[in-house]
């Protein structure tokens, strides 16, 4: 299981944290360029892949990837992460 958070888009509303049944996410001390505290993955091992965080995010700032069901999808997301890393680490890969 991998969870990607677009820290530029995240506005720290906390809906992902509220709806996560396993308390996988929390707000970090890190602020994005707009000044919002962004969501961060703290307990990835506890993630059950329900995607409630992804579904509840009004800004589509979270993407959950289940590697067991989509083994080829990781390549596309990895390329996206590398490109964005070169542009200033706008996404956090957990």
Backbone as JSON, one array per atom type, in Angstrom:
{
  "sequence": "XXXXXXXXXXXXXXXXXXXXXXXXXXXXXXXXXXXXXXXXXXXXXXXXXXXXXXXXXXXXXXXXXXXXXXXXXXXXXXXXXXXXXXXXXXXXXX",
  "N": [[0.84, -1.17, 0.0], [0.56, 2.2, -0.84], [0.56, 5.65, -0.14], [-0.04, 8.74, -1.5], [0.45, 12.17, -1.11], [-0.42, 15.3, -2.21], [1.2, 17.99, -1.43], [1.05, 20.64, -2.14], [-1.53, 21.07, -2.98], [-3.05, 20.19, -0.8], [-5.01, 21.45, 1.84], [-5.14, 21.11, 4.5], [-7.57, 20.45, 5.76], [-8.43, 18.28, 7.22], [-10.3, 16.26, 6.76], [-9.56, 13.79, 5.67], [-8.17, 12.69, 7.77], [-10.15, 12.53, 9.71], [-11.96, 10.66, 8.57], [-10.45, 8.34, 8.28], [-10.36, 5.04, 9.28], [-8.38, 3.78, 10.73], [-6.57, 5.53, 11.85], [-4.32, 6.42, 10.35], [-3.39, 8.73, 9.2], [-2.23, 12.05, 10.0], [-2.08, 15.56, 10.89], [0.75, 17.36, 9.86], [3.63, 19.18, 11.08], [4.69, 20.56, 9.09], [4.36, 23.11, 6.65], [2.63, 24.07, 3.69], [3.28, 25.94, 0.59], [1.14, 27.74, 0.64], [0.66, 28.13, 3.28], [-0.76, 26.31, 4.79], [-1.07, 23.67, 7.17], [-0.16, 20.47, 6.34], [-1.53, 17.19, 5.55], [-0.15, 14.1, 6.74], [1.33, 10.88, 6.44], [1.45, 8.63, 9.06], [1.27, 6.03, 10.18], [1.66, 3.81, 8.18], [1.66, 1.05, 8.06], [-0.68, 0.28, 9.27], [-2.64, 0.84, 7.45], [-5.5, -0.14, 5.66], [-6.3, 0.06, 3.11], [-8.79, 1.14, 2.38], [-9.42, 3.5, 1.16], [-10.86, 5.69, 2.05], [-9.77, 8.1, 2.82], [-8.86, 9.15, 0.41], [-11.28, 9.35, -1.01], [-12.69, 11.14, 0.59], [-11.33, 13.54, 0.39], [-11.7, 16.82, -0.54], [-10.19, 18.23, -2.35], [-8.81, 16.48, -3.9], [-6.24, 15.68, -3.13], [-5.04, 13.41, -2.21], [-3.86, 10.18, -3.01], [-4.34, 6.78, -3.11], [-2.63, 3.8, -3.48], [-2.85, 0.46, -4.27], [-0.63, -1.93, -4.43], [-0.8, -4.66, -4.86], [-3.05, -5.14, -6.4], [-2.74, -3.56, -8.65], [-0.11, -3.82, -10.17], [1.33, -2.56, -12.26], [0.65, 0.09, -12.16], [2.23, 1.49, -10.41], [4.56, 2.26, -11.75], [3.83, 4.46, -13.38], [3.04, 6.32, -11.41], [5.41, 6.51, -9.99], [7.07, 7.74, -11.87], [5.75, 10.19, -12.09], [6.16, 11.11, -9.47], [8.96, 11.4, -9.48], [9.29, 13.44, -11.39], [7.92, 15.52, -10.15], [9.44, 15.72, -7.88], [11.75, 16.79, -8.9], [10.77, 19.26, -9.43], [10.54, 20.49, -7.03], [9.67, 18.94, -4.86], [6.78, 18.58, -4.42], [5.05, 16.57, -3.82], [4.57, 14.03, -1.4], [5.88, 10.9, -0.97], [4.94, 7.97, 0.49]],
  "CA": [[0.0, 0.0, 0.0], [1.26, 3.48, -0.88], [-0.32, 6.81, -0.07], [0.61, 9.93, -2.02], [-0.23, 13.4, -0.72], [0.05, 16.47, -2.93], [1.28, 18.99, -0.37], [0.69, 21.96, -2.64], [-2.99, 21.11, -3.07], [-3.64, 19.95, 0.52], [-5.26, 22.66, 2.63], [-5.17, 20.76, 5.91], [-8.94, 20.48, 6.28], [-8.54, 17.2, 8.19], [-11.32, 15.27, 6.44], [-8.91, 12.49, 5.49], [-7.83, 12.22, 9.12], [-11.41, 12.21, 10.37], [-12.6, 9.47, 8.01], [-9.58, 7.17, 8.32], [-10.77, 4.18, 10.4], [-7.22, 3.22, 11.41], [-5.72, 6.64, 12.3], [-3.08, 6.35, 9.59], [-2.97, 10.09, 8.84], [-2.26, 13.15, 10.98], [-1.54, 16.81, 10.35], [2.17, 17.52, 10.19], [4.07, 20.53, 11.41], [5.14, 21.16, 7.82], [3.39, 23.98, 5.97], [2.83, 24.17, 2.25], [3.51, 27.33, 0.18], [-0.01, 28.58, 0.97], [0.64, 28.31, 4.72], [-1.57, 25.3, 5.45], [-0.45, 22.45, 7.7], [-0.59, 19.41, 5.43], [-1.68, 15.84, 6.09], [1.04, 13.27, 6.63], [1.13, 9.48, 6.81], [2.24, 8.27, 10.23], [1.25, 4.6, 10.44], [1.31, 3.16, 6.92], [1.43, -0.39, 8.3], [-2.07, 0.09, 9.71], [-3.55, 1.15, 6.35], [-6.2, -1.3, 5.13], [-6.6, 0.33, 1.71], [-10.21, 1.44, 2.18], [-9.43, 4.71, 0.33], [-11.76, 6.72, 2.57], [-9.05, 9.37, 2.8], [-8.88, 9.61, -0.99], [-12.66, 9.68, -1.36], [-13.19, 12.28, 1.37], [-10.56, 14.75, 0.12], [-12.41, 17.68, -1.5], [-9.25, 18.8, -3.31], [-8.14, 15.37, -4.59], [-4.82, 15.79, -2.78], [-4.55, 12.11, -1.75], [-4.03, 9.05, -3.9], [-3.96, 5.52, -2.46], [-2.3, 2.79, -4.48], [-2.72, -0.9, -3.78], [0.32, -2.56, -5.36], [-1.15, -6.05, -5.15], [-4.08, -5.18, -7.44], [-2.32, -2.8, -9.82], [1.35, -3.8, -10.13], [1.92, -1.68, -13.27], [0.3, 1.48, -11.88], [3.32, 2.09, -9.66], [5.52, 2.87, -12.66], [3.34, 5.78, -13.77], [3.07, 7.2, -10.24], [6.81, 6.75, -9.67], [7.55, 8.74, -12.82], [5.16, 11.45, -11.66], [6.86, 11.53, -8.25], [10.29, 11.85, -9.85], [9.15, 14.72, -12.07], [7.55, 16.54, -9.17], [10.59, 15.88, -6.99], [12.65, 17.71, -9.58], [10.14, 20.57, -9.43], [10.5, 21.07, -5.69], [9.07, 18.03, -3.9], [5.4, 18.95, -4.13], [4.33, 15.4, -3.34], [5.27, 13.17, -0.45], [5.64, 9.48, -1.25], [5.1, 7.23, 1.74]],
  "C": [[0.89, 1.24, 0.0], [0.22, 4.6, -0.84], [0.49, 8.02, -0.52], [-0.22, 11.15, -1.62], [0.4, 14.56, -1.48], [0.04, 17.63, -1.93], [0.96, 20.4, -0.84], [-0.83, 22.13, -2.66], [-3.66, 20.97, -1.7], [-3.81, 21.26, 1.29], [-5.45, 22.35, 4.11], [-6.55, 20.77, 6.53], [-9.19, 19.37, 7.31], [-9.6, 16.16, 7.89], [-10.72, 13.88, 6.26], [-8.59, 11.86, 6.85], [-9.1, 11.76, 9.84], [-12.0, 10.89, 9.88], [-11.73, 8.22, 8.02], [-9.94, 6.29, 9.52], [-9.6, 3.65, 11.22], [-6.23, 4.27, 11.91], [-4.33, 6.59, 11.65], [-2.51, 7.74, 9.32], [-3.07, 11.05, 10.03], [-1.8, 14.43, 10.28], [-0.1, 16.94, 10.78], [2.44, 18.96, 10.61], [4.5, 21.3, 10.17], [4.01, 21.99, 7.21], [3.69, 24.01, 4.48], [3.02, 25.64, 1.87], [2.34, 28.28, 0.49], [-0.17, 28.8, 2.47], [-0.21, 27.3, 5.48], [-0.71, 24.17, 6.0], [-1.02, 21.3, 6.87], [-0.73, 18.07, 6.15], [-0.4, 15.05, 5.85], [0.7, 11.86, 7.07], [2.05, 9.16, 7.99], [2.33, 6.77, 10.46], [0.82, 3.83, 9.2], [1.01, 1.68, 7.1], [-0.01, -0.68, 8.67], [-3.09, 0.33, 8.6], [-4.17, -0.13, 5.79], [-6.62, -1.09, 3.67], [-8.05, 0.64, 1.42], [-10.42, 2.65, 1.28], [-10.43, 5.77, 0.81], [-11.08, 8.08, 2.61], [-9.09, 9.98, 1.4], [-10.27, 10.09, -1.39], [-13.12, 10.95, -0.66], [-12.46, 13.59, 1.07], [-11.26, 15.62, -0.93], [-11.5, 18.25, -2.58], [-8.46, 17.75, -4.08], [-6.63, 15.4, -4.35], [-4.22, 14.46, -2.34], [-4.85, 11.04, -2.78], [-3.51, 7.81, -3.19], [-3.76, 4.47, -3.54], [-2.12, 1.45, -3.8], [-1.86, -1.66, -4.79], [-0.07, -3.99, -5.72], [-2.19, -6.15, -6.26], [-3.65, -4.51, -8.73], [-0.79, -2.72, -9.87], [1.99, -2.86, -11.15], [1.64, -0.21, -12.99], [1.44, 2.2, -11.16], [4.34, 2.78, -10.54], [5.1, 4.27, -13.04], [3.43, 6.76, -12.61], [4.51, 7.51, -9.86], [7.41, 7.8, -10.6], [7.02, 10.11, -12.45], [5.88, 11.98, -10.43], [8.25, 12.06, -8.57], [10.24, 13.22, -10.5], [8.84, 15.81, -11.05], [8.67, 16.75, -8.15], [11.57, 16.87, -7.59], [12.09, 19.12, -9.58], [9.96, 21.13, -8.03], [9.77, 20.22, -4.66], [7.67, 18.46, -3.47], [4.58, 17.79, -3.6], [5.2, 14.62, -2.37], [4.9, 11.75, -0.77], [5.92, 8.71, 0.02], [5.08, 5.75, 1.51]]
}
